[in-house]
Amino acid sequence: MSPGSRPMSWWDMARFHALVTLPAALLGLVAPNRFVVGWFARWDLARLAVRFVAGLQRKYGCGHLWLWFPFARTLLVLDRASIDAVLTSRDNAADPWLKKAALSRFVPDALVISSGDAWTERRRFNEQVLDFARPLADAQKFKDIALGAVAQWAPEREGRLRWPDFQRLALRISHEVLLGPGLVSPEMAAQLARMATAANVLLQRRRDFAAFYDRIERMLGQHRMAPSGVQPTHTESVPEACLLHRAARLQDDGRATSSVCVPSQVGFWFFVLKDALELHVARTLALIAIHADIHDRVRREVTQSPAAGEAAFADMPLLDACIREQLRLWTPVPLLLRRATRDFALRDSIAIKAEQQLLMLAGVFHRDAQVFGPAADRFAPDVHRGSSPPVYVFSAGHQSCAGQFVAMFLLKATLAALLARFRFELVRPSLRPDRIPCAFDHFDIELRALAEEAAAS
Ligand code: HEM
């Protein structure tokens, strides 16, 4: 039977905006608002959206509902086969006006808000530098960066770890991966944080903007080779095992055309890499800490795996599954929004017109008990391995996250280094293993790190 679609009633649309759209805006379109995050986590308010959407499916008996989101006619796609169809289709782009309005404030021309030929060029460039779907060229160097940062950070911090500790660790690893070993720029991080906060309320800070990108441009220039192919003298002091160097080399080889807008791509990496590391290291440790059995097994895995001393982390399946399971439970990009680039029929039956939008609620889907069964609200890294339902934490299809391989590698390297040294206890916020809330207040996190001897006594 071909799938159909139905219009959402005005009343349901109002409830949808109260429970889904407004919280998304209050939590922060770009940078999370710590007060709102705290409230949402304390009262598990995001669960209201999960329940409401499950109710919509029952009420309409249909996985495709039309609504206005926020000012454009939008198809809410709840049906699993249709989510896959949208994400694999070439008839839409991930640059709807709202996303563009927020992100273009501080990462103009980034791949994540691109479409058409510009998207194709930028995607190719991103995949080349970020080693998409292939072993990382600088795996050993990146691993050393993560291990070195943990070694320096952890001993002096044994005891209580709070959010600023994770921020500091992530700043160091992300900047060394981007700029080269030993190079960290707290000033650029502060600039970027101000830009992201301003983007939340769709405000533009031109001064911050220009200074940040001028600086990236200058750094790229230092990494570029002379036009004749002769190394300029300064390259001797320029680190080669970093993303900036790889980006500059592609520019130099003519493999990054002007429409790639290299500084914008680099600016986006600066933002997401630090953000991903601080958030997902902290959250994954919190979940591991409250599951004693998984904690023991994953610590055994990281200390005994032959990969612990090698460049690759392919042999750490439980740690990999823990990170992915954390991402499922607290999906960092909960709404996936697309713009139809031309008229087409979704699964040959639902007519979509150009410029209409398609909305997928990845965060809600990942908590759907109809899909994930009793493990929907549990941290169950074993259950979801193998023949598990699909998860869309990195989106899917040709516009999936271009940095997912580098992100997973660095998360694994950092977590493996931490877990090999310490056992962790979650001091706060309190979490119940039998019902993981739909949001976690990472700003309030406090973990106790116990070195091996202390843990044994
Ligand atoms: C665990 C961390 C991460 C998660 C969960 C994640 C998730 C996502 C998701 C869901 C999208 C699709 C967004 C949309 O369609 O609206 C996306 C896009 C993207 N991500 Fe990530 N991301 C992560 C880390 C990173 C990192 C570290 C980088 C780069 C260093 C990166 C680079 C990108 C790029 C360039 C795109 C745009 C892809 C395109 O439109 O073709 N991401 N990411």
Residues whose N, C-alpha, C, O or C-beta is under 5 A from the ligand:
A	BS01	HEM	A94 L111 V112 N126 W269 V272 L273 A276 P332 V333 L335 L337 Y392 V393 F394 S395 H398 Q399 S400 C401 A402 G403 Q404 A407
